[in-house]
Amino acid sequence: MTTALILMGGMGLVISTVLALASKIFYVYVDPKVEAVEDALPGAN
């Protein structure tokens, strides 16, 4: 039982670290022009 808890905790730590690094590596900067166009459009949905 203890081994399973340690294994699951370790896997969660590794996976969360990989996801955090991937979000930093694959970050896409938002173009200010796109935000300006989206603000000008009506938000009907």
Secondary structure, 3 states (H helix, E strand, C coil): CHHHHHHHHHHHHHHHHHHHHHHHHCCCCCCHHHHHHHHHCCCCC
